[in-house]
Amino acid sequence: MVDNNIVMESEKCIECGASEIDGYSCFEMFQFPLVWEHNDPQLYDLHFWLVSCYMIQHPSNYTKDGYETMINLFIGAYDNKWDIDYILRKNKELVSNVTKITNPLPSNERKRVFRRWAMTIENIYSGGENNAINNINLWKETIRKDIKI
Ligand SMILES: [Zn+2]
């Protein structure tokens, strides 16, 4: 099944490893916190982190340069505790130096390599709306450890 550039096989995302829950694909589970954050400004403050965590776990959607830019921004923002305005400014600056961010290949021609992560969107979805803030903060911490550099 191909759904918005995500491929699920045997009920698992072949790239991030998230298991399908309640019949939802990895991408469908990602839509839930994007809705929850509209009900909670504190959750909305984590929008950058939610989206970056999800993007980082699906490298096939990006060019090599695009992906590296994303990782550099994530690490810079995390390690230096940048505030959100600074992150967005920095993002603009970094992105303007990259010719192409998204993978130009059609979804069915992209190479997807499975990588095991401590947490995936599966944990955010299954933790539910009430735990979303804690879980997204945890997700970003575990990804920071997983990408080490
Ligand atoms: Zn996935």
Backbone and ligand atoms as CSV (ligand in chain L), in Angstrom:
chain,resi,resn,atom,element,x,y,z
A,1,MET,N,N,0.840,-1.197,0.000
A,1,MET,CA,C,0.000,0.000,0.000
A,1,MET,C,C,0.884,1.260,0.000
A,2,VAL,N,N,0.631,2.135,-0.918
A,2,VAL,CA,C,1.386,3.384,-0.983
A,2,VAL,C,C,0.436,4.519,-0.619
A,3,ASP,N,N,0.845,5.315,0.351
A,3,ASP,CA,C,-0.040,6.349,0.842
A,3,ASP,C,C,0.811,7.575,1.141
A,4,ASN,N,N,0.670,8.605,0.346
A,4,ASN,CA,C,1.452,9.820,0.562
A,4,ASN,C,C,2.936,9.544,0.785
A,5,ASN,N,N,3.510,8.759,-0.106
A,5,ASN,CA,C,4.947,8.473,-0.084
A,5,ASN,C,C,5.381,7.551,1.048
A,6,ILE,N,N,4.421,6.960,1.714
A,6,ILE,CA,C,4.738,6.013,2.779
A,6,ILE,C,C,4.338,4.633,2.271
A,7,VAL,N,N,5.178,3.643,2.495
A,7,VAL,CA,C,4.838,2.290,2.070
A,7,VAL,C,C,4.706,1.402,3.304
A,8,MET,N,N,3.518,0.787,3.451
A,8,MET,CA,C,3.267,-0.133,4.557
A,8,MET,C,C,3.319,-1.554,3.999
A,9,GLU,N,N,4.081,-2.402,4.656
A,9,GLU,CA,C,4.101,-3.819,4.279
A,9,GLU,C,C,3.954,-4.631,5.548
A,10,SER,N,N,3.126,-5.664,5.503
A,10,SER,CA,C,2.825,-6.474,6.695
A,10,SER,C,C,2.517,-5.572,7.885
A,11,GLU,N,N,1.722,-4.543,7.632
A,11,GLU,CA,C,1.268,-3.614,8.676
A,11,GLU,C,C,2.389,-2.834,9.350
A,12,LYS,N,N,3.512,-2.687,8.641
A,12,LYS,CA,C,4.595,-1.860,9.183
A,12,LYS,C,C,5.070,-0.892,8.103
A,13,CYS,N,N,5.437,0.306,8.530
A,13,CYS,CA,C,6.045,1.249,7.592
A,13,CYS,C,C,7.436,0.719,7.267
A,14,ILE,N,N,7.734,0.524,5.987
A,14,ILE,CA,C,8.999,-0.120,5.640
A,14,ILE,C,C,10.192,0.803,5.901
A,15,GLU,N,N,9.918,2.074,6.178
A,15,GLU,CA,C,11.029,2.994,6.393
A,15,GLU,C,C,11.252,3.297,7.886
A,16,CYS,N,N,10.223,3.730,8.602
A,16,CYS,CA,C,10.426,4.072,10.029
A,16,CYS,C,C,10.092,2.914,10.954
A,17,GLY,N,N,9.378,1.909,10.449
A,17,GLY,CA,C,9.067,0.742,11.267
A,17,GLY,C,C,7.815,0.862,12.114
A,18,ALA,N,N,7.090,1.974,12.002
A,18,ALA,CA,C,5.854,2.137,12.790
A,18,ALA,C,C,4.853,1.052,12.408
A,19,SER,N,N,4.228,0.464,13.427
A,19,SER,CA,C,3.201,-0.545,13.178
A,19,SER,C,C,1.855,0.129,13.015
A,20,GLU,N,N,1.111,-0.366,12.063
A,20,GLU,CA,C,-0.244,0.115,11.853
A,20,GLU,C,C,-1.072,-0.108,13.129
A,21,ILE,N,N,-1.813,0.918,13.538
A,21,ILE,CA,C,-2.713,0.774,14.702
A,21,ILE,C,C,-4.098,1.228,14.263
A,22,ASP,N,N,-5.108,0.522,14.689
A,22,ASP,CA,C,-6.498,0.854,14.331
A,22,ASP,C,C,-6.674,0.975,12.814
A,23,GLY,N,N,-5.865,0.252,12.059
A,23,GLY,CA,C,-5.963,0.302,10.604
A,23,GLY,C,C,-5.335,1.530,9.973
A,24,TYR,N,N,-4.660,2.363,10.774
A,24,TYR,CA,C,-4.046,3.579,10.223
A,24,TYR,C,C,-2.600,3.347,9.814
A,25,SER,N,N,-2.269,3.852,8.633
A,25,SER,CA,C,-0.886,3.787,8.164
A,25,SER,C,C,-0.060,4.794,8.955
A,26,CYS,N,N,1.246,4.695,8.779
A,26,CYS,CA,C,2.168,5.641,9.385
A,26,CYS,C,C,1.741,7.082,9.079
A,27,PHE,N,N,1.457,7.375,7.831
A,27,PHE,CA,C,1.089,8.745,7.450
A,27,PHE,C,C,-0.252,9.160,8.059
A,28,GLU,N,N,-1.176,8.217,8.123
A,28,GLU,CA,C,-2.487,8.537,8.712
A,28,GLU,C,C,-2.367,8.822,10.212
A,29,MET,N,N,-1.499,8.065,10.895
A,29,MET,CA,C,-1.302,8.317,12.328
A,29,MET,C,C,-0.708,9.709,12.552
A,30,PHE,N,N,0.147,10.131,11.623
A,30,PHE,CA,C,0.781,11.450,11.701
A,30,PHE,C,C,-0.261,12.585,11.632
A,31,GLN,N,N,-1.399,12.334,11.000
A,31,GLN,CA,C,-2.426,13.378,10.874
A,31,GLN,C,C,-3.076,13.706,12.219
A,32,PHE,N,N,-3.067,12.738,13.146
A,32,PHE,CA,C,-3.748,12.970,14.427
A,32,PHE,C,C,-3.125,14.107,15.238
A,33,PRO,N,N,-1.824,14.034,15.550
A,33,PRO,CA,C,-1.261,15.162,16.312
A,33,PRO,C,C,-1.361,16.487,15.561
A,34,LEU,N,N,-1.409,16.450,14.240
A,34,LEU,CA,C,-1.557,17.702,13.478
A,34,LEU,C,C,-2.937,18.324,13.715
A,35,VAL,N,N,-3.914,17.491,14.048
A,35,VAL,CA,C,-5.241,18.002,14.406
A,35,VAL,C,C,-5.247,18.428,15.882
A,36,TRP,N,N,-4.694,17.568,16.751
A,36,TRP,CA,C,-4.679,17.879,18.190
A,36,TRP,C,C,-4.031,19.235,18.451
A,37,GLU,N,N,-2.975,19.545,17.722
A,37,GLU,CA,C,-2.223,20.762,18.036
A,37,GLU,C,C,-3.068,22.022,17.815
A,38,HIS,N,N,-4.139,21.898,17.046
A,38,HIS,CA,C,-5.007,23.063,16.853
A,38,HIS,C,C,-5.886,23.327,18.065
A,39,ASN,N,N,-5.964,22.371,18.990
A,39,ASN,CA,C,-6.751,22.558,20.210
A,39,ASN,C,C,-5.889,22.988,21.380
A,40,ASP,N,N,-4.589,23.069,21.194
A,40,ASP,CA,C,-3.713,23.274,22.327
A,40,ASP,C,C,-2.475,24.068,21.910
A,41,PRO,N,N,-2.423,25.359,22.294
A,41,PRO,CA,C,-1.296,26.199,21.881
A,41,PRO,C,C,0.051,25.649,22.341
A,42,GLN,N,N,0.060,24.984,23.516
A,42,GLN,CA,C,1.345,24.438,23.989
A,42,GLN,C,C,1.811,23.280,23.117
A,43,LEU,N,N,0.836,22.531,22.631
A,43,LEU,CA,C,1.174,21.449,21.706
A,43,LEU,C,C,1.592,22.049,20.361
A,44,TYR,N,N,0.895,23.109,19.971
A,44,TYR,CA,C,1.232,23.754,18.696
A,44,TYR,C,C,2.655,24.309,18.712
A,45,ASP,N,N,3.126,24.704,19.902
A,45,ASP,CA,C,4.514,25.176,20.014
A,45,ASP,C,C,5.517,24.105,19.589
A,46,LEU,N,N,5.088,22.856,19.627
A,46,LEU,CA,C,5.997,21.755,19.262
A,46,LEU,C,C,5.859,21.353,17.794
A,47,HIS,N,N,5.109,22.149,17.023
A,47,HIS,CA,C,4.854,21.793,15.624
A,47,HIS,C,C,6.141,21.488,14.834
A,48,PHE,N,N,7.118,22.376,14.981
A,48,PHE,CA,C,8.382,22.155,14.269
A,48,PHE,C,C,8.966,20.788,14.615
A,49,TRP,N,N,8.921,20.452,15.919
A,49,TRP,CA,C,9.537,19.194,16.362
A,49,TRP,C,C,8.761,17.993,15.865
A,50,LEU,N,N,7.444,18.082,15.937
A,50,LEU,CA,C,6.600,16.988,15.446
A,50,LEU,C,C,6.901,16.704,13.971
A,51,VAL,N,N,6.889,17.758,13.177
A,51,VAL,CA,C,7.087,17.589,11.743
A,51,VAL,C,C,8.517,17.126,11.442
A,52,SER,N,N,9.503,17.732,12.112
A,52,SER,CA,C,10.893,17.326,11.849
A,52,SER,C,C,11.127,15.877,12.233
A,53,CYS,N,N,10.583,15.453,13.378
A,53,CYS,CA,C,10.787,14.065,13.797
A,53,CYS,C,C,10.234,13.122,12.735
A,54,TYR,N,N,9.047,13.445,12.263
A,54,TYR,CA,C,8.429,12.579,11.262
A,54,TYR,C,C,9.249,12.593,9.965
A,55,MET,N,N,9.680,13.758,9.545
A,55,MET,CA,C,10.440,13.871,8.301
A,55,MET,C,C,11.773,13.121,8.396
A,56,ILE,N,N,12.442,13.273,9.531
A,56,ILE,CA,C,13.753,12.636,9.713
A,56,ILE,C,C,13.643,11.116,9.615
A,57,GLN,N,N,12.500,10.584,10.009
A,57,GLN,CA,C,12.337,9.129,9.965
A,57,GLN,C,C,11.874,8.624,8.589
A,58,HIS,N,N,11.762,9.535,7.618
A,58,HIS,CA,C,11.385,9.133,6.248
A,58,HIS,C,C,12.313,9.785,5.226
A,59,PRO,N,N,13.582,9.402,5.274
A,59,PRO,CA,C,14.581,10.063,4.414
A,59,PRO,C,C,14.318,9.926,2.916
A,60,SER,N,N,13.611,8.892,2.507
A,60,SER,CA,C,13.426,8.678,1.059
A,60,SER,C,C,12.642,9.811,0.397
A,61,ASN,N,N,11.955,10.622,1.204
A,61,ASN,CA,C,11.192,11.732,0.623
A,61,ASN,C,C,12.068,12.924,0.238
A,62,TYR,N,N,13.359,12.859,0.594
A,62,TYR,CA,C,14.216,14.033,0.420
A,62,TYR,C,C,15.462,13.716,-0.404
A,63,THR,N,N,16.054,14.764,-0.952
A,63,THR,CA,C,17.359,14.609,-1.591
A,63,THR,C,C,18.392,14.483,-0.467
A,64,LYS,N,N,19.588,14.072,-0.828
A,64,LYS,CA,C,20.645,13.931,0.167
A,64,LYS,C,C,20.908,15.283,0.842
A,65,ASP,N,N,21.009,16.329,0.032
A,65,ASP,CA,C,21.245,17.675,0.582
A,65,ASP,C,C,20.072,18.139,1.438
A,66,GLY,N,N,18.880,17.857,0.959
A,66,GLY,CA,C,17.684,18.261,1.697
A,66,GLY,C,C,17.651,17.586,3.054
A,67,TYR,N,N,17.978,16.305,3.073
A,67,TYR,CA,C,17.950,15.546,4.324
A,67,TYR,C,C,19.026,16.045,5.293
A,68,GLU,N,N,20.214,16.282,4.755
A,68,GLU,CA,C,21.306,16.775,5.611
A,68,GLU,C,C,20.971,18.128,6.216
A,69,THR,N,N,20.318,18.964,5.427
A,69,THR,CA,C,19.913,20.279,5.911
A,69,THR,C,C,18.952,20.133,7.083
A,70,MET,N,N,18.015,19.204,6.948
A,70,MET,CA,C,17.031,18.955,7.988
A,70,MET,C,C,17.693,18.466,9.276
A,71,ILE,N,N,18.648,17.547,9.113
A,71,ILE,CA,C,19.365,17.012,10.272
A,71,ILE,C,C,20.170,18.126,10.957
A,72,ASN,N,N,20.833,18.942,10.156
A,72,ASN,CA,C,21.634,20.027,10.733
A,72,ASN,C,C,20.766,21.014,11.500
A,73,LEU,N,N,19.609,21.321,10.943
A,73,LEU,CA,C,18.696,22.239,11.618
A,73,LEU,C,C,18.202,21.621,12.923
A,74,PHE,N,N,17.841,20.360,12.872
A,74,PHE,CA,C,17.344,19.654,14.055
A,74,PHE,C,C,18.399,19.672,15.168
A,75,ILE,N,N,19.625,19.319,14.802
A,75,ILE,CA,C,20.692,19.254,15.792
A,75,ILE,C,C,21.020,20.648,16.333
A,76,GLY,N,N,21.103,21.611,15.430
A,76,GLY,CA,C,21.381,22.989,15.859
A,76,GLY,C,C,20.320,23.468,16.826
A,77,ALA,N,N,19.070,23.240,16.481
A,77,ALA,CA,C,17.947,23.713,17.289
A,77,ALA,C,C,17.901,22.988,18.631
A,78,TYR,N,N,18.147,21.702,18.613
A,78,TYR,CA,C,18.076,20.907,19.841
A,78,TYR,C,C,19.239,21.239,20.776
A,79,ASP,N,N,20.438,21.171,20.234
A,79,ASP,CA,C,21.625,21.337,21.080
A,79,ASP,C,C,21.740,22.756,21.627
A,80,ASN,N,N,21.268,23.732,20.858
A,80,ASN,CA,C,21.401,25.126,21.286
A,80,ASN,C,C,20.108,25.684,21.862
A,81,LYS,N,N,19.093,24.825,21.972
A,81,LYS,CA,C,17.788,25.246,22.512
A,81,LYS,C,C,17.280,26.519,21.837
A,82,TRP,N,N,17.345,26.555,20.510
A,82,TRP,CA,C,16.869,27.736,19.784
A,82,TRP,C,C,15.377,27.908,20.011
A,83,ASP,N,N,14.930,29.172,20.091
A,83,ASP,CA,C,13.489,29.376,20.164
A,83,ASP,C,C,12.913,29.260,18.751
A,84,ILE,N,N,11.584,29.174,18.715
A,84,ILE,CA,C,10.950,28.782,17.473
A,84,ILE,C,C,11.152,29.821,16.360
A,85,ASP,N,N,11.156,31.115,16.722
A,85,ASP,CA,C,11.364,32.147,15.697
A,85,ASP,C,C,12.740,32.001,15.056
A,86,TYR,N,N,13.714,31.728,15.915
A,86,TYR,CA,C,15.069,31.572,15.404
A,86,TYR,C,C,15.171,30.324,14.528
A,87,ILE,N,N,14.511,29.247,14.951
A,87,ILE,CA,C,14.527,28.012,14.154
A,87,ILE,C,C,13.970,28.278,12.758
A,88,LEU,N,N,12.849,28.988,12.698
A,88,LEU,CA,C,12.209,29.230,11.403
A,88,LEU,C,C,13.062,30.141,10.516
A,89,ARG,N,N,13.709,31.111,11.147
A,89,ARG,CA,C,14.598,31.983,10.386
A,89,ARG,C,C,15.779,31.189,9.819
A,90,LYS,N,N,16.351,30.383,10.703
A,90,LYS,CA,C,17.492,29.541,10.342
A,90,LYS,C,C,17.093,28.562,9.222
A,91,ASN,N,N,15.894,28.037,9.339
A,91,ASN,CA,C,15.370,27.098,8.350
A,91,ASN,C,C,15.354,27.749,6.971
A,92,LYS,N,N,14.828,28.970,6.909
A,92,LYS,CA,C,14.759,29.701,5.643
A,92,LYS,C,C,16.143,29.877,5.040
A,93,GLU,N,N,17.062,30.268,5.923
A,93,GLU,CA,C,18.431,30.534,5.496
A,93,GLU,C,C,19.072,29.247,4.945
A,94,LEU,N,N,18.918,28.142,5.678
A,94,LEU,CA,C,19.533,26.882,5.260
A,94,LEU,C,C,18.901,26.353,3.972
A,95,VAL,N,N,17.581,26.426,3.908
A,95,VAL,CA,C,16.863,25.889,2.754
A,95,VAL,C,C,17.211,26.662,1.478
A,96,SER,N,N,17.474,27.975,1.630
A,96,SER,CA,C,17.788,28.777,0.446
A,96,SER,C,C,19.130,28.360,-0.172
A,97,ASN,N,N,19.944,27.627,0.579
A,97,ASN,CA,C,21.228,27.158,0.045
A,97,ASN,C,C,21.138,25.792,-0.617
A,98,VAL,N,N,19.959,25.187,-0.596
A,98,VAL,CA,C,19.800,23.847,-1.164
A,98,VAL,C,C,18.954,23.965,-2.428
A,99,THR,N,N,19.440,23.375,-3.517
A,99,THR,CA,C,18.716,23.479,-4.780
A,99,THR,C,C,17.395,22.726,-4.717
A,100,LYS,N,N,17.450,21.517,-4.184
A,100,LYS,CA,C,16.227,20.713,-4.162
A,100,LYS,C,C,16.135,19.963,-2.845
A,101,ILE,N,N,14.996,20.094,-2.163
A,101,ILE,CA,C,14.805,19.456,-0.851
A,101,ILE,C,C,14.128,18.100,-1.015
A,102,THR,N,N,13.054,18.076,-1.803
A,102,THR,CA,C,12.284,16.835,-1.888
A,102,THR,C,C,12.792,15.957,-3.020
A,103,ASN,N,N,12.688,14.673,-2.801
A,103,ASN,CA,C,13.132,13.685,-3.782
A,103,ASN,C,C,12.305,13.807,-5.066
A,104,PRO,N,N,12.966,14.063,-6.204
A,104,PRO,CA,C,12.218,14.253,-7.443
A,104,PRO,C,C,11.667,12.938,-8.021
A,105,LEU,N,N,12.163,11.801,-7.542
A,105,LEU,CA,C,11.696,10.515,-8.078
A,105,LEU,C,C,10.247,10.256,-7.652
A,106,PRO,N,N,9.463,9.642,-8.551
A,106,PRO,CA,C,8.117,9.246,-8.125
A,106,PRO,C,C,8.202,8.226,-6.995
A,107,SER,N,N,7.163,8.205,-6.168
A,107,SER,CA,C,7.186,7.389,-4.945
A,107,SER,C,C,7.596,5.941,-5.192
A,108,ASN,N,N,7.085,5.338,-6.271
A,108,ASN,CA,C,7.366,3.901,-6.485
A,108,ASN,C,C,8.789,3.627,-6.964
A,109,GLU,N,N,9.549,4.682,-7.268
A,109,GLU,CA,C,10.946,4.472,-7.680
A,109,GLU,C,C,11.928,4.833,-6.564
A,110,ARG,N,N,11.409,5.238,-5.432
A,110,ARG,CA,C,12.309,5.646,-4.341
A,110,ARG,C,C,12.825,4.448,-3.576
A,111,LYS,N,N,14.065,4.595,-3.123
A,111,LYS,CA,C,14.692,3.536,-2.372
A,111,LYS,C,C,14.395,3.815,-0.889
A,112,ARG,N,N,13.822,2.841,-0.222
A,112,ARG,CA,C,13.518,3.025,1.194
A,112,ARG,C,C,14.308,2.017,2.011
A,113,VAL,N,N,15.022,2.519,2.992
A,113,VAL,CA,C,15.850,1.649,3.825
A,113,VAL,C,C,15.289,1.670,5.237
A,114,PHE,N,N,14.974,0.502,5.762
A,114,PHE,CA,C,14.444,0.432,7.117
A,114,PHE,C,C,15.510,0.800,8.128
A,115,ARG,N,N,15.109,1.596,9.093
A,115,ARG,CA,C,16.007,1.890,10.190
A,115,ARG,C,C,15.211,1.809,11.482
A,116,ARG,N,N,15.810,1.216,12.494
A,116,ARG,CA,C,15.107,1.074,13.766
A,116,ARG,C,C,15.284,2.330,14.609
A,117,TRP,N,N,14.180,2.858,15.105
A,117,TRP,CA,C,14.197,4.051,15.954
A,117,TRP,C,C,13.610,3.690,17.317
A,118,ALA,N,N,14.053,4.419,18.364
A,118,ALA,CA,C,13.519,4.179,19.709
A,118,ALA,C,C,12.025,4.483,19.759
A,119,MET,N,N,11.615,5.533,19.039
A,119,MET,CA,C,10.196,5.907,19.001
A,119,MET,C,C,9.824,6.288,17.578
A,120,THR,N,N,8.559,6.086,17.241
A,120,THR,CA,C,8.053,6.522,15.933
A,120,THR,C,C,6.692,7.181,16.146
A,121,ILE,N,N,6.070,7.573,15.054
A,121,ILE,CA,C,4.737,8.176,15.106
A,121,ILE,C,C,3.732,7.237,15.775
A,122,GLU,N,N,4.009,5.955,15.714
A,122,GLU,CA,C,3.158,4.964,16.379
A,122,GLU,C,C,2.987,5.298,17.879
A,123,ASN,N,N,4.079,5.694,18.535
A,123,ASN,CA,C,4.022,6.005,19.965
A,123,ASN,C,C,3.247,7.302,20.229
A,124,ILE,N,N,3.331,8.244,19.300
A,124,ILE,CA,C,2.597,9.503,19.478
A,124,ILE,C,C,1.099,9.232,19.320
A,125,TYR,N,N,0.763,8.488,18.297
A,125,TYR,CA,C,-0.645,8.154,18.066
A,125,TYR,C,C,-1.205,7.344,19.234
A,126,SER,N,N,-0.499,6.282,19.636
A,126,SER,CA,C,-1.060,5.395,20.657
A,126,SER,C,C,-1.075,6.063,22.037
A,127,GLY,N,N,-0.205,7.029,22.275
A,127,GLY,CA,C,-0.200,7.741,23.550
A,127,GLY,C,C,-1.397,8.669,23.703
A,128,GLY,N,N,-1.971,9.062,22.581
A,128,GLY,CA,C,-3.181,9.870,22.623
A,128,GLY,C,C,-2.915,11.347,22.844
A,129,GLU,N,N,-3.982,12.099,22.692
A,129,GLU,CA,C,-3.913,13.564,22.745
A,129,GLU,C,C,-3.380,14.079,24.089
A,130,ASN,N,N,-3.801,13.450,25.188
A,130,ASN,CA,C,-3.412,13.960,26.511
A,130,ASN,C,C,-1.919,13.835,26.786
A,131,ASN,N,N,-1.279,12.900,26.135
A,131,ASN,CA,C,0.150,12.695,26.373
A,131,ASN,C,C,1.017,13.230,25.241
A,132,ALA,N,N,0.378,13.920,24.315
A,132,ALA,CA,C,1.095,14.300,23.090
A,132,ALA,C,C,2.302,15.196,23.370
A,133,ILE,N,N,2.159,16.138,24.288
A,133,ILE,CA,C,3.280,17.059,24.553
A,133,ILE,C,C,4.478,16.280,25.091
A,134,ASN,N,N,4.220,15.478,26.126
A,134,ASN,CA,C,5.311,14.666,26.683
A,134,ASN,C,C,5.922,13.753,25.635
A,135,ASN,N,N,5.062,13.119,24.866
A,135,ASN,CA,C,5.564,12.140,23.913
A,135,ASN,C,C,6.359,12.775,22.772
A,136,ILE,N,N,5.935,13.943,22.326
A,136,ILE,CA,C,6.701,14.596,21.254
A,136,ILE,C,C,8.063,15.059,21.803
A,137,ASN,N,N,8.056,15.557,23.054
A,137,ASN,CA,C,9.342,15.929,23.662
A,137,ASN,C,C,10.268,14.724,23.799
A,138,LEU,N,N,9.683,13.594,24.174
A,138,LEU,CA,C,10.474,12.362,24.272
A,138,LEU,C,C,10.979,11.920,22.906
A,139,TRP,N,N,10.097,12.035,21.924
A,139,TRP,CA,C,10.433,11.618,20.557
A,139,TRP,C,C,11.655,12.389,20.066
A,140,LYS,N,N,11.630,13.716,20.309
A,140,LYS,CA,C,12.766,14.517,19.822
A,140,LYS,C,C,14.051,14.151,20.572
A,141,GLU,N,N,13.930,13.852,21.886
A,141,GLU,CA,C,15.123,13.429,22.632
A,141,GLU,C,C,15.692,12.120,22.088
A,142,THR,N,N,14.793,11.167,21.825
A,142,THR,CA,C,15.290,9.864,21.362
A,142,THR,C,C,15.897,9.988,19.962
A,143,ILE,N,N,15.302,10.843,19.130
A,143,ILE,CA,C,15.875,11.014,17.790
A,143,ILE,C,C,17.242,11.684,17.878
A,144,ARG,N,N,17.344,12.664,18.784
A,144,ARG,CA,C,18.658,13.313,18.936
A,144,ARG,C,C,19.724,12.282,19.299
A,145,LYS,N,N,19.347,11.308,20.174
A,145,LYS,CA,C,20.299,10.250,20.517
A,145,LYS,C,C,20.519,9.316,19.343
A,146,ASP,N,N,19.438,9.007,18.620
A,146,ASP,CA,C,19.543,8.057,17.510
A,146,ASP,C,C,20.424,8.600,16.379
A,147,ILE,N,N,20.417,9.932,16.186
A,147,ILE,CA,C,21.232,10.453,15.083
A,147,ILE,C,C,22.649,10.847,15.519
A,148,LYS,N,N,22.889,10.858,16.810
A,148,LYS,CA,C,24.256,11.090,17.404
A,148,LYS,C,C,25.158,12.071,16.612
A,149,ILE,N,N,25.997,12.209,16.036
A,149,ILE,CA,C,26.829,13.197,15.343
A,149,ILE,C,C,27.349,14.217,16.349
L,1,ZN,ZN,ZN,6.875,5.556,8.612
